[in-house]
């Protein structure tokens, strides 16, 4: 029979270890959210209230810590209310809803995505998470714009979905917001115009 004191002690150590790991990941995420894309282990440790040694006790290296921070960001985003997508209504109504949804998503993920892009070439986990998001957006496109896409032959439909997914990507939004210096509202208008051009050119009269 196990000693209750020993079991409680072990459980307590595990709980403290889990809390420390979570605090370190949250500190890394906070750095990203503040625009610090390559924080040092010392900076993360200071924010988490732990030693530098504790950081590497829980994470093999800074890339592993970044992967955990990215996972934490996804969890937070999935709990956040998003502007709803529409699968019914006029094409313009569905485009407007898609743009609102996509703009919100891209604004929320911007700080972490910028940091993740630096690590993507070296991280299978981050590459897979980005691939998962691309698959999700393609699924949304097929659901929201099914009536328009359904009238197209397969090769054309695949090309249109690729066009739409690229327009709804973080990279395109970042180009409008950061590189072109557009406001969120102005970037949304550009995105709406481009989605309409792609979709309406495929609508059969």
LINLIN-V960758 format. One record per pair of residues at least 4 apart in sequence whose ideal C-beta (glycine too) atoms are under 7 Angstrom apart, sorted by sequence separation. I is the first residue (numbers start at 1). GAP is how many residues later the second one is. D is the distance in Angstrom with one decimal. If there is no record, write none. Layout:
I&GAP&D + I&GAP&D
//
This chain:
2&4&6.6 + 3&4&6.7 + 4&4&6.1 + 5&4&6.3 + 6&4&6.4 + 7&4&6.2 + 8&4&6.2 + 9&4&6.6 + 10&4&6.4 + 11&4&6.3 + 12&4&6.4 + 13&4&6.2 + 14&4&6.3 + 15&4&6.4 + 16&4&6.3 + 17&4&6.3 + 18&4&6.3 + 19&4&6.2 + 20&4&6.4 + 21&4&6.5 + 22&4&6.1 + 23&4&6.3 + 24&4&6.6 + 25&4&6.4 + 26&4&6.3 + 27&4&6.8 + 28&4&6.9 + 29&4&6.3 + 30&4&6.4 + 32&4&6.9 + 39&4&4.6 + 41&4&6.0 + 42&4&6.3 + 43&4&6.5 + 44&4&6.2 + 50&4&3.9 + 53&4&6.1 + 54&4&6.7 + 55&4&6.2 + 60&4&4.7 + 62&4&6.3 + 63&4&6.6 + 64&4&6.7 + 65&4&6.4 + 66&4&6.3 + 67&4&6.5 + 68&4&6.4 + 69&4&6.5 + 70&4&6.7 + 71&4&6.7 + 72&4&6.5 + 73&4&6.3 + 74&4&6.2 + 75&4&6.8 + 76&4&6.6 + 89&4&3.8 + 91&4&6.2 + 92&4&6.3 + 93&4&6.5 + 94&4&6.2 + 95&4&6.3 + 96&4&6.5 + 97&4&6.3 + 98&4&6.0 + 99&4&5.9 + 100&4&6.4 + 101&4&6.5 + 102&4&6.1 + 103&4&6.2 + 104&4&6.3 + 105&4&6.3 + 106&4&6.5 + 109&4&4.6 + 110&4&6.4 + 112&4&5.9 + 113&4&6.3 + 116&4&6.1 + 119&4&5.0 + 123&4&6.4 + 124&4&6.2 + 125&4&6.5 + 126&4&6.4 + 127&4&6.3 + 128&4&6.3 + 129&4&6.7 + 130&4&6.6 + 131&4&6.5 + 132&4&6.4 + 133&4&6.5 + 134&4&6.5 + 135&4&6.5 + 136&4&6.5 + 137&4&6.4 + 138&4&6.5 + 139&4&6.4 + 140&4&5.9 + 141&4&5.8 + 142&4&6.1 + 145&4&5.3 + 146&4&5.5 + 152&4&4.3 + 153&4&6.8 + 154&4&6.4 + 155&4&6.6 + 156&4&6.2 + 157&4&6.3 + 158&4&6.4 + 159&4&6.4 + 160&4&6.3 + 161&4&6.1 + 162&4&6.4 + 163&4&6.5 + 164&4&6.2 + 165&4&6.5 + 170&4&5.8 + 171&4&6.5 + 172&4&6.7 + 173&4&6.0 + 174&4&5.1 + 175&4&4.9 + 176&4&5.3 + 182&4&4.1 + 183&4&6.8 + 184&4&6.3 + 185&4&6.8 + 186&4&6.7 + 187&4&6.3 + 188&4&6.3 + 189&4&6.4 + 190&4&6.4 + 191&4&6.3 + 192&4&6.2 + 193&4&6.4 + 194&4&6.5 + 195&4&6.0 + 196&4&5.4 + 197&4&6.2 + 199&4&6.8 + 2&5&5.3 + 31&5&4.1 + 32&5&6.7 + 39&5&5.4 + 45&5&5.3 + 50&5&6.7 + 59&5&4.5 + 89&5&5.7 + 152&5&4.3 + 167&5&5.5 + 175&5&6.4 + 177&5&6.0 + 182&5&4.4 + 45&6&6.0 + 59&6&4.2 + 120&6&5.0 + 166&6&6.3 + 176&6&4.9 + 45&7&4.7 + 86&7&5.9 + 119&7&5.7 + 120&7&5.7 + 142&7&6.5 + 177&7&7.0 + 31&8&3.9 + 86&8&4.8 + 149&8&5.1 + 152&8&6.4 + 182&8&6.8 + 45&9&6.7 + 59&9&6.8 + 42&10&5.6 + 45&10&5.1 + 55&10&7.0 + 116&10&5.1 + 120&10&6.6 + 177&10&5.3 + 28&11&6.6 + 41&11&5.2 + 44&11&6.0 + 86&11&4.3 + 149&11&6.2 + 176&11&4.0 + 31&12&6.6 + 85&12&5.6 + 149&12&6.8 + 31&13&6.5 + 84&13&6.6 + 85&13&6.3 + 41&14&5.0 + 83&14&6.7 + 173&14&6.6 + 176&14&5.9 + 41&15&7.0 + 28&16&5.2 + 85&16&5.4 + 27&17&4.9 + 30&17&6.1 + 83&17&4.0 + 83&18&4.9 + 82&19&5.6 + 142&19&6.8 + 24&20&6.2 + 27&20&3.8 + 141&20&5.5 + 27&21&3.9 + 41&21&6.4 + 83&21&5.6 + 82&22&5.6 + 82&23&6.7 + 138&23&5.9 + 141&23&5.0 + 24&24&4.7 + 141&24&6.2 + 167&24&6.3 + 23&25&4.4 + 23&26&6.8 + 24&26&6.5 + 23&27&6.8 + 138&27&5.4 + 167&27&5.2 + 80&28&6.8 + 137&28&5.3 + 167&28&6.1 + 20&30&5.8 + 24&31&5.5 + 77&31&5.8 + 134&31&6.5 + 137&31&5.4 + 164&31&6.6 + 77&32&6.6 + 20&34&6.0 + 24&34&5.9 + 164&34&5.9 + 24&35&7.0 + 163&35&5.0 + 21&37&4.4 + 28&37&5.3 + 32&37&6.5 + 20&38&6.3 + 28&38&6.6 + 160&38&6.2 + 73&39&4.5 + 25&40&6.7 + 29&40&4.4 + 24&41&6.7 + 28&41&4.0 + 70&42&6.1 + 160&42&5.9 + 25&43&4.4 + 29&43&5.5 + 25&44&5.2 + 29&44&5.9 + 26&46&6.7 + 70&46&5.5 + 98&46&5.6 + 25&47&5.2 + 66&49&6.7 + 94&50&5.3 + 152&50&5.6 + 94&51&6.7 + 148&51&5.2 + 66&53&5.3 + 151&53&5.5 + 145&54&6.1 + 148&54&5.9 + 74&55&6.8 + 85&55&6.1 + 148&55&5.8 + 63&56&5.9 + 67&56&6.0 + 70&56&6.0 + 87&56&5.6 + 87&57&5.8 + 91&57&6.6 + 113&57&5.3 + 67&58&4.4 + 86&58&6.7 + 63&59&6.1 + 67&59&6.2 + 70&59&6.2 + 85&59&5.5 + 63&60&5.7 + 109&61&6.5 + 106&64&5.1 + 102&66&4.6 + 106&67&4.0 + 35&76&6.3 + 37&77&5.8 + 107&77&6.7 + 33&78&4.8 + 37&78&4.3 + 32&79&4.8 + 32&80&4.7 + 38&80&7.0 + 37&81&6.2 + 103&81&6.4 + 29&83&6.9 + 32&83&4.7 + 103&85&5.3 + 99&89&5.4 + 99&92&5.2 + 99&93&5.1 + 96&96&6.7 + 99&96&6.8 + 95&97&5.9 + 98&97&6.9 + 95&100&5.0 + 95&101&5.9 + 95&104&7.0 + 91&108&6.3
//
